[in-house]
Amino acid sequence: MDNSNSLDDAQLVNNYVNGCEKSLEVLVNKHKYKLYNFIYSKVLNKDNAEDLFQETFIKVIKTLKRGVYNEEGKFLPWLMRIAHNLVIDFFRKNKRFPSFDKNESYDILQLIKDENPSVEKLLIDKQILKDLEKIIIKLPEDQKEVLDMRLYKEMSFKEISEITGVSINTALGRMRYAIINLRKLIIENKITLSA
């Protein structure tokens, strides 16, 4: 008798990595509604949501097959993070090529703006990022996680709450403390954040 349905995510992942294909099917079925609804709530299009859903699991399979999965015990947050990143990529790709209605007037100059920053600005920005990375490392893990999801992955506090398994208020609190601690660390480390 197969007892795959009663195993937790970590055991299912382990079984799949060790050759049990059925374990992947159980993982997909276990999380498909939550994952699909999350993706659909972002793209609001059935075909795009289905494509991104499949892409998410393709990425999961490739990562597991390569043996580089290390989110032990946190399969669902990891799965949702992959989906979220793919949704962001999807929107970036679609914004890259602006589309216009045939009778819509537009200014061609908007499309050919010079967006190349000066070498000096690039160097300053790079140094600021390096300095920030050094102090972000000093934050407690829970604050670092919320900061990363909010600022770098552009997630809402509702999404952060769902993925981390804490209330929205707790996620907001962690972000608030992260900002307070960052301010202190910036002052202590004498970091200048403007050129």
N, C-alpha and C positions, 0 to 999 in steps of 0.2 A: 504494500500500500504506500502511495506517495504522500508524504507529509510536508511538501514544499510550502503549501499555503499557510502552515502554522509557524514557519520560520520568520525570524526578524530580518530586516534589510541586510545587516552585516553578514549574517549566515548565508542569505541568498546570493549576495555578491561573491562571497568566498566560494560557494558551490559552483556558481557560473564560471568564475576564474579557473576552477579546477575541472571544467568540462561539462557541467550539467546545464544544458541549454534550457531545460524546463524552468530553471531558477530565474532566468532572464524574463521568460514569459510571465511568471508570477509577479516579478517586480514591475513589469509594464502594466499588467492588469491592476496591480495594487495602487499605482499612482497615476494612471492614465487620466482619470476624470479631473483631479486637482491640477495636473500639469496642463492638460488641454484647455481647461477653463481659464487658467492663469494666462496662457498664451493668447487665447481668443479675446480676453478682456483688454489686451494691449493692441492687437492688430485689427480687431473687429471685422475679420473676413475669414470665412470658413476654410477656403482653399489655402490661404496663407498660414492660417493656424495649423492646419493638417501638415503642411510642408515643414513648418518650424518644429512641430511635435516630432515628426520623423527624424528631422535633422538632429534634434536633441538626443534621441536614442541612438542614432548613428555615432554621435560624438561619445556617448556613454560607452557603447560597445567598443569603439576604437581605444578609448582610454583604459578600459578593463582588460582588453586583449593585450595591450602593450605592458600591462602590469604596473602602471604608474598611478593607479587610484590609491589615495592615502587619506580619504576623509572618513576614517573608521567610525561607524556609528552615526554618521551624519549624511546618509545617502540622499534623503529627500531635500535637505537644504542645498546639497551639491547639485542635484538634478535641477532644482529651480534656478540656481545660479547660472547653470549652463543655458537654460531656456531664456533667462533674462538677458544674458549676453548676446544670444542669437537674435533676440527681438531688437536689441539696440543696433546690432549689425544690419539687420533687415531695414530699419528706418534710415540708418546712415547711407546705405546703398541707394535707397529710393530717393533720398534728398539730394544725392550727388548730381542727378540729372533732372533739372527742373522741367516740368511740362507746362504747356500753355494751351488754352483753348484757341481754336482757330481765329475767333474774333476778339480775343483778349489783347489789349494793347500792353506792351511792356517796353522797358528801357533796356536796350542791349548793353549799356554801360554797367548795369547791375551784374551782368554775367561775367564781365571781364575785369572786375576789380583786382587790383594788385594786393594779394593777401600774404605776400612774402615779407616776414619781419626782417629787420636788419640783423646782421651778424652779432652786433653788440647786444641787442635785445634777446636774441636766442641764447647767448652765453649767460646773460644775467638770469633769464628764466630757468636755465639749466641749473645754475648754482642755487637759486632759491629752492627748486625742487629737491636738490640733493640735501640741502639744509633741513627742509621740511621732513624728508624721509627719515633723516637721522633722529629727529625728535618724535615723529609718529611712532617709531619703534619703541619708544619709552612709555607709551600709553598702555594701560591695562588691556588685555586681550579683547574683552567684551566691548570696550570703547573703540578699539582699533577696528573691530569687525563692523560695527555700525557706521563708523566714519567711512570705511572703504565702500560699503554698500550704498551709502547715501551720496557721497561725493564722486566716487570713481565709477560706480555702476549705475548711478542715477536712479536708485530705487526709492519708492515711496516708503513712508514709515509703516504703512499697512503691509507692504511686501516684506519689509525687514522683519516685522512682527511675525508674519507667517513662516518665514524661512528660519528664523532663529528660535521660534517657539516661545517668545516672550510677549507680553502685552505691548500695545502701541505706546502706552505711557512709559513703560520700562525702556523701550527703544529710544523714545524722545529724551528720557533722562540720561541714557548712556551718551547720546549725541551731545547733550548740553554739557555733561561733565568732560567729554572729550574736548570740546571747544574751550572750556575753562582751563583744563590742564594744558592744552596747546598754547594758550595765551601765556600761561606761567612759564612754560618751557621756552617759548620764543624770547621772553624777557630775560630769563636766566642764561640762555645761550647767546644773547645779543644778536639775534637774527633780524636782518632788515628785509621786509617783504615788498619793498617798492624800489624801483630803479630811480 
